[in-house]
């Protein structure tokens, strides 16, 4: 996540690093596609929340990143998009 937060890496570079860490596509076992990686980075679930029918709710699961970090990544993705 730190690499994504730095803004210094492209989705392709992040994809390569994810693969080195053992993060692979669930069905293929291959590298994540760039669209899969982007879906992960834009999913509010990792902040401890979830979206249902267009409404965001607080979940009971442990957040992996803060909301501030999530918003920062969204800005980086828009800028680099």
N, C-alpha and C positions, 0 to 999 in steps of 0.2 A: 504494500500500500504506500510505503514511503516513496517508492519510485514514481508512482502515479501522482502523488502529492507534489513531487518536485517540479513537475511540468517539463522536465528535461528529456522525457522519453516519448517516442511515438507509440501508438497502439501495437505496431509490429514489434518494436523492441520490448514492450511490456509482455507481449505474447510469448516471445522467446524466453524471457526470464521466468515467466509462469511455468513454462514447460520444463525448464531446468529444475524448478522447485517441485516438479511432479504433478502440476495442475494440468490435467488433460481433459479432452472432450469426454463426456460420460459414455457415449455410445461407440465412438471411434477409437478412443485411446490415443488419439493424435493430438497435436497442438490445438488449443482453442482457436476458433475462428475469430477474426477481429470483431465481428458483430457479437459473438458470444461474450468476448471480453468487455465490449462496450456495454452490453446488457448488465453484466455483473457490476461494472463501475457506476451505472446509473440506477441501480436497484436500491431503493430506500430501505429495503429489508435489513441491510447491514448496519443501519443506524438504530436498530431495535424497534422499528416501526414497520407497518405493512400497509399496502393500499388495497382496498376492496371496493368495487363499484365506484371508483373515482374518489373515495374518501380515505384519508390517511388516519390510521389508528395506531395507538401505542401498543406494541406487542409485549409479551412476557419473556421473550428471548433476550439473551445478552447481546448488546450491541458490539460490533467489531470495530467500528469507527464512530467518531463523534459527528454530530450534525454539521459542525463547522468544517470538518475535513471533507465530508460528503459534498457540501456546497462548494468548497474549493475545487474539488475534482470536477464538478459540473462546469465550473467556469473555465477550467483548463481544457476540458473536452470541447466546449463551445469555441474557445479561442483557436484551438488546434484543428477543429473540425473541418 
